[in-house]
Structure formats: C-alpha cells, structure tokens
Amino acid sequence: MRHFTQTLSATAISATAIATTAIAATGALTLLPSTAGAAQPARPNIIFILADDAGYGDFGFTGQKRYNTPNIDRFAREGMVMTRHYAGVPVCAPSRASLMTGLHTGHVSIRGNTGYPATAANNNTATANTTVRIPLARTDLTIAERLKDLGYATGLAGKWGLGEPETFSAPWLRGWDFFHGFVNQAHAHNQYPESLYRGSVLEPIPDNFSHGEKIFANDRFTGEGLAFIERNAKAGQPFFLYMAYTTPHADLKVPKDSIDQLKKEQEWARDPNAEHFTLMFAGMMMRLDRDVGRIMQKLKDLGIDRDTLVIFTSDNGPHAEGGKNNEFFNSSGGLRGIKRDMYEGGIREPFAVRWPGHIQPGATSDHLAAFWDFTPTVLDILGAPIPENLDGISYAPTILGQPEKQKKHDYLYWELLVGKQGRQAIRQGNLKAIRNGVKNAIELYDLSADPAEQNNIAAQNPDKVKHFEKLMTDARTGTTVFPLELNSR
C-alpha cells in the first residue's frame, strides 16, 4: 500500500446528531463471529449498487422518515452496515474513478468532474470555458478489467462518466462485456433520454422523442441488470454487475405510479400544497428502493442468493439542485455539508453489504473504509494478488467476521478541484483536517466529540495543523490537469 502503514485508533465516532438509531433498533451486532470455516464459493457473484447523490440520511436504515425504503432497509438488516464508510470525493466522476480503480483522488487520474488542458493550466490562462472532461488514464486499471481477467462476466447498467465514447476510456474499452446506459455524465441528468448506449452503439428511445417521457431511464437499467443476472446465472458464469443508477440526481422526475404510492403512504404528500420537486425526490427514492428489491428477489428466484455478494451505497453527499429540499428530508443525516463539500455530509455515505452465510445479519462495523478499498476487498475475497500500488485496504476480514485480522488505514485522503478551487481533506483517527483552497487556512475537527464539525479546533492545535499540512503534500502526486491552485488572468 502507498501510505498506509500505521494502525488507526479503534475509537468509534459518537453517534450524536447522526441518524443511526434505526440500525440499533434492529438488534445489530458490533462484532461478527468468524466465518472462516464456512464453505465459500470459489468465485461469488458480485453486485455493486450505486445511488447518485443520495445522502447519509436518505434511507430508512439511516433515519429517513419522509418516505419508506423497505427493501433497502431489509437489505441492510440482512447484512452488515458500515457506519464510517466514505465515498471517493463529494462529486460523481472522481468518486466513481476511485471506486473503479482502488486509488484515492490524490493518485487517480480523474480528480474533478472537469479538468483543465495542461497548457492552459501551466500558462495560468484557463477560464471556465476551457474545462474539458478527462478520461480515466490507461494505467488506472478498472475493477472490471481485473475481474474480466479472472474469468468474470462484467456488466454495467447506468452511468459511466469516466471517458467519452471517442476516448480510450469508453466503457466498452475498459473491461465491460455488457454496457447499457449513459457514457457522458452530463447526459445522465436527463431521466427520460432520447437515446442510451448499448455497448458502443447509441440506441434511440423513440417513446421519449419530443419530450414524450414514457421510458424512465432507471427502469431500463433495472430491466437490463436483471436480464444480465439471469443470462449469467443460467450459464453458470460468475459475474460482476455494476448498477450505477442516476436516481436521485436532478433532474427530479419519476413516473406517476411512484408518486401515487408515496401519497398512499405519507400524509404530507397528500397535502395540496406539497412542493412538486419534494414529491419527485421522494418518489425517486421509493422507485430506487423498489428496484433494489427486484434485484434481490431475482437472486432468490434463480437460487444464487447465497452465492452473491451485494453492496449498496451512494457516490457522494446529497445535492441541492432542481428544487431539492435537503432540510425537509434531513438528507445529510445530521452531518455538516452536502455534495461538493469536504465536510462529512459531502463524503460519508450509507453503506451496507450482504452475502448470506458469510456476513452476519444485523451486524454493524465502525471500521474506517472508503471507495478505494473496494478493489482490494474483491481481490482478497477471490484470493487474487492485490497490487502494491493501490491506496485501498481490503475490508474482507471485517465483513467476514474476522476483525482481529483487519488492517487499518493510517489516514484517508481526499482532494477535488471544484471550479477553480482545490479542496483537500484528511481523516486520521478521530481528527479531520479540511482545506478549502490551498491559500486558505486548514480547519481541524475532532469527530469523536464533534461529528457535525461545528467546532474548528485548529487554533488550539497548531502542531496538529502542521502535521496535516505536511500530509496534504505527501498524500498526493502532482497534476496539471486538476491543479490544487489555478490562477486565472
């Protein structure tokens, strides 16, 4: 591993102001019995379900009360909930790049939704009009490429966002046997698109022409995902399916039957004065929940439920776009910040993992983990070599009930170029350092006493500030495309 050599304190974050009471109410366990003696399939199927812009408090199992998510809540009860699991960063493209590669954003080639051409950045002449979408570097191997080499069938339904169709990082060139969805992340803002890619071919959706809005993109993704599962299950072929939904990202639209169901279940939704986009967001979350339930039922129907490891989480914190009311939904779950923020609300995500017979139902863990741990975890479970250049650490011992064997991060590091401002954050133990722009002062928070990051203790801890300032330099490699400081003329 690159920087992770020391052992992190096992002290848990206080649950104050964080909506985890729903988990405790299920009788969750804090430690798991060892499953080392269990008969494990040599190559389990793997499904990773990713919501788009859902926050820490946007699900029933993390405290949501404005709408119901019974299928996702059941999923969480039947597996392990990791209460200190983080996204790659607080926006989609670099977060997904970290998930796909096992590298944090101090090393991965995509460190923002858009970057700057190297010449413009070097000459300090870049403007908002010179930003471009940067493809994933050839050297940043994806988990799909790695699993394909290990004999897995690989499928992606939903949003890619890591390389345009004409680049070397188009999804069909980066390890995916099957792909149906959006290549460009901005196109994915349309919930009723007039076309979607099937492999490398752009396939029209005539029912959505001229704003017809008859085919909801995520319904299509679920259907394609279910078909992928069935094809490979019947062929006896181990598979990796990445369900990269675009809900609940704006635009906030959902078919009418989800709104009808919401109004049946929630009194507030029947109020004639209920805001349109508030209804739409809740309906989108309920439809996402329905789709997760369909996937889990398909595994049972095919008899592969116990042979399939499934993960559910979101790519970054909640958005405030398209009329979304985060305060009404308490989408950050008591944490500070939303999408694009390096505060906990921007990067800490609900996370549940389920594998019957191998992961203890109703378990919780406060193990500190992040998106870049997914690749080494999968390789570890499969008994495959874990490349030394990855930033991630396998959390397989934690989810399989062997916490005494779990290696820990020395620290977690995030960086992101937002507009022209480079933002950084580091969590080490219970301390969290944040810098919003390299010319701005470092903020410091003790998450054990202040999980909502309300009390900046930097002034009282100058030595710690210097320590984190050095880490913010050591944790990263330089890049001209995503500079931490961009001076425009």
N, C-alpha and C positions, 0 to 999 in steps of 0.2 A: 504494500500500500504506500501511497506517496508521502503522506504526512502523519498517518495515524499510528502512533507507536505507544502512546501513554494510555493509562487506564482512567476513565472518567468516573467521577463520583456517582454512586448509585442513588443518591438522594432524589426523591421524586419531587416534581413541581407540586406546589399546593393546588388543590382543586378549587380554591376560592375564585369566584367570578367566571368559572369555566363550566360549561354545561355538560358534565359527565355523570350526573346523578341518575340518568336513565339507565346507564350501564350498571351502576352499582345495584340498582333495583332488581336486576336480573339474577343476582347472586353470583356475580363474576368472581373469578379466582384471580389472585395476583401471581401465583406460581403454578406451573404446569407439571404434571407427572411426566417422567421420561417416556418417550415413545420409541426409544432405540430398539426395543425388542419386537416392535410391530413389523409385520410383513408389509414392506413398501413396494409399490410397483416400481420397476426399474426406471420407467420414464413416464411420470404422471403428465396428464394433460395440464395445460396452464392457461388460465383466462385472466386477463387484466382489464378491469372495467374502470374507465376514467370519466368522471363528470367534468364539465367545462365551466369553471368559475363558480363552483359551489363552495360555500364557506364552512368553517368548523361547526357552526350551529345550524346548518341547513338540513339536518336529518333527525329523525325521531330519536335515534340512539345517542345523539349528542345534545338533545334538549329541545328540538323544534316542536312547537305546539300549534302553529297556524295551519298545518296540513299534515296528512298522515303519510308515512313511508313504511308500511308494514313489512314489505318484502325485504327491503334493505335492513330494517331493524331485526328481522328474523335471521337474515344472513349474519349479522353481527353477533347475535346471541349464539349461533351455531358454530362460531369460530372464535378467533382472538381479535380483540380491539387493541390497537397500539395507540396509546394516548399522547405520545410525543413523537409523532411521525411528521416529517416535513416534506413539502414539495421542493422542486428544484430551484425555483425562484417565484416571485409573485406575478409573472405573466406567462403566457402559454408556450411560445416557441422554445425559449431556453429551458423552461421547466421540462418540457417533453424531450428535449435533447439530452438533458441529464438522465431522465428516466430510461431512454433508449440506449445510452452508452455506458453508464456506470461512472461518469465523470461529473464533478461538480462544475459550477459555472466559472470557476477560476481557471479551468482547464479545457472545458468543452469548446467547440468552435463556434457555437451559437450562444451569444450572451445578451441578446435582446431580440425583440420582435423584428426590428430592422437595424441594420448596421450602416456604416459609412464607407464609401470607397476609400481604399488606403491612401490614394494620392490626395484626396480632399482632406482627409483627417491629418495627414502629415503636413499639409500646407496651411492648416487652420482656416480653410475657406469653405468648409462644409456648411450647408444650410439645411433646413428642414426638407427642402426639395431634392436633396442629393442622397437621401436614405434609400437603401436597397435591401431586399430580402436575401439573406446569406444562406447558402446550402450547408448542410452538415458536411464536414470535411471527410474526404475519403478514408483518412486514417482513424476516424472516430467510428469504429465498428458498432453496429446496432445489435441489440439482443436478438432480433430476427435473423440477422446474418449468422450469429453464433449458433442459434438453435437449429437453423436450417442445416448447418454443417454437422450437427449432432443427430440428424435424421428426422427432425420435426417438420410437419407441415405448418406453415405460418400464414396467418390471415389477419388483415386489418380492415375493420369497418368503421368509418367515421373520418376524423380529421387527422391529416398528416402534419403539414405545416413546417417541414424540415428540408424542403428542397422543391423548387418549381419543376413542372413537367419536362422542361428542356435541359435540366441540370443533371449532373451525375448523382444527385441525391433525391431524384424522384423515387417514390416508394417502391415501384416495381424493380428498381435497381439496387435497393437496399435490404434485400432479404425476404421480401413478402411474396409468397406464392400466390396469394389472393389479396386483392385490394379493391374496395368499393367505397368511394367517398370523395371528400374534398382534398385536393393537393395544397392549394393556397389557403392559408388560414383566414385571410380576409373574406374570401368567398364563403367560408363557413359561417359567416354572420347571417346568412340567409337561411332561414329554417325551411323555406319552400323553394329550393333551387330549380332552375330550368334544365340543369344537367348535373351529372355526377360522373366521376371517372370509374370505369370498370377495368381494372388493370391500367394499361396505358391509353385506353380509348375513352374519349369523352362521350358519354351516353346521354342522349336527350331524355327529358321527362316531359312529354307533351302536355300532360294534365296540369302542369304548373306554368305553361306558357301564358303570357299576358296576365300575369298575377292570378292565375287560376287557383293556386294554393289548395290543391287537392291531395298532394303526396307530401307528407311531413317527413323530412329527411331522416330523422331518428327512427321512425317506423321502418323505413327502408333498411337502415343499418341493422336494426334488431333482426329483421327477417333474413338478411344476408348472413348475419352471425349465426343464427340458428341453423341455417342450411349448411354452413361451413362445419359446424359441430357435428351435424348428422352425417354428412358425407364422410368425414374422417373417422367417426366412431364406427360406422358400418364397415369401413375398410380396415379397422383395427390399427389405424395410423395415429400415433401420438401427435398432438397438435398444440400450437400456441396461438391463441386468439386475443387480439388487442381490440377491445371495444372502446373506441375513442369518440364518445358521444359529444354532440355540440350543445346539449342542454346542461345547465340553464343559461348559457351565454345569450346575450342580446343578438338578434332581435327577439323580443319576448312575444312569441306566438306559439300556440298549441292548438290541436284540433278541439272542436267543441265538446266532444264527449268527455274530455278530461275536465273541462270547466263545469260541465253538468255534474260530474261525480264530486268535484270539490264543493259545489253548492249543496249537494245532498249531505255532505259530511261536516261542513263548517258553517256555523251561524253567521259569522262575519261576512262570508262570501255571498250570502243571500241578501245582504243589505243593498238596496238600490244605489246607494252612494259609494259602494266599494270601488276603488280605483281599478281601471281597466288593466293596467300593467301589473298591478299587485295580484289580480286574479290570474293573469297569464303566467307570472312566475310560479305561483303555487301549483297551477295546473301542469306546468312543465316538470316540476319536481315529482309530482304524482305520476306522470307518464314515465319518467325515468325509473321510478320505483316499480311500476308495472313491468317495464322491460327487463329489469334485473330479475324480477320474479319469473318471467318467461324463460330466461336463460337458465335459471336454477332448476326449473321444472323440466326443461329439456334434458338436462343431465340425468335427472332421476328417471325420466321416461326411457332413456337409452341405456340405463343401467351402468352409467360411468360416473355417477356422483362421487363415489368413494375413490375414484381414480383421477380426480380432477382437483387441482389447487386453484382457487379463485381469490383474487384480490379486488377490493373496491376502494377507491379514493377519488380525489379531485386534483386538478392540475395547479390550482392556486386559490387565493382567497376570493371572497365574493366581490362581484362587480357592482358598480353603482350606475349602470348605463341603461338606456332605453326605458327609463321610468321606474327602475327597481328601487324599492324602499327597504334598505337594509335595516333601518331602525325597527320597522314594523315586524320584520322576521327575526331580528337579533341574529343576523346571518354570521357574524363573527364570533358568536357564542361567548360573549364577554371579553374577548381579546381585543387588543387595540389594532386598528388598521384594516384595510381591505386590499383588494387587488392593486398591485404596483407598489405597495408598502413593504418595507423590510421588517415591520413590526409583526408580532405573532399572527395577527389576523390575516396578514398577506401570505404567509408561508406555512403555517401549521394547519394540517388537514385532517379531517376524519379518515380513519384507515381501519379496515377490517380484512382479515384473511381467513379463509375457510378451507379445510381439507379433512373430511370425515375420516375418523380412525387414526389420524395423525396429529391434528390440532385439537386440543381440549376445548369442548364447547363452553361458552361463557367465560373464557379467560380474558384477562387484560394484561398488558405489559407497559411499563414506562420506559422501556429500552429506547434510547435516543437513536433515531434512524431517519433516513431521507431517501429521496428518489434514486440517488446514485447507488444505493445498496441493493436495488432490485436485480441487476445483472449478476453480481457475485452470489446473491442468495439462490437464484435459479441454478447457476452453475454448481454451487455447493450441493444442492439437493440432488442434482444429477450425477454427482461425483466427477464432474469435469474440472480440468485445471482452471484456476482463477488467475487471469493475467495480473502481473505485479503492478502494471501502470494504472490500474483503476483506482479511483478515490473511494469506492464503496467497500463496505464490510458486510459479509453475509449475516443476515439475521435468522438464518435457518435454525441455529440452536435455540433461539428464543421461541419461535413459533412451534418447534417440535418438542418443547418441554424439557430442554436441557440448558437452562440459563447459566449454569455453572461453567459451561463451555463457551459462552458468548464473549467474543471480543468486542471492545468498545472503541468508539472514536475518541481521539484526543479532542477534536473540535469539529464542528460543522461550519462550512463557509459558503456564503452566497455573494454573488455580485451581479449587477444588472445595469445596463445602460437604458435609462428612461429619458427619452428625448435627447437632451444634451448633458444630462446629469448622470454620472456614475454613482451607483449606490452599493454599499457593502454591508454585510452583517456576518458576525461570528457568534456561535454559541459554544461555550466551553464550560462544562459542568452546568451550574445554575446561572452563570453570568452570560449576558448577551450584550454585545457591542454592535452599534449601528452607526454608520456614517452616510449621511445623505449629501453626497458631493464631497470630493477629496479636499476642497478648501474649507469645508465646514467641520465643526468640532465633532468628536466622537461622543455618542451618547452611551451610557452604561446602565444596565438594569440587572437586578437580582431577581430572577424569575421564581425562585423558591418563596420569596416574600412578596413579590410584585408581579404576578403572572400577566396582569393587564398593562404592564410597562408604563406606569404613571409617575414613577419616582426616579428621575435621572440621577444616579449616584456618581457620575463621572468626577465632579469637583471634589468629592471626598476620597477618591481613589486614583490619584494621579499615576501611581506606579502601574496599576491595572490598565489604565488608558494607554500608557506607553507600551505595555505588553501586547495589547490588542492591536495597536497601530503597527507594530512590527509583524504580527501575524497576518494582518491585512496585506502586507507586502509579500511575505513569504508564501502565502497560501496560493498564489496565482502566478500565471505566466502572462507576459505582455501581449497585447493585440492592438493593431492599429485600426482594425475594423470596428471593434467595440471598445474604444478607449474609455478609461475612467474619467478623463478630463478632456473636454472638447471646447476649444476656444474658437469662436466664430468671429470673423471680421464684421 
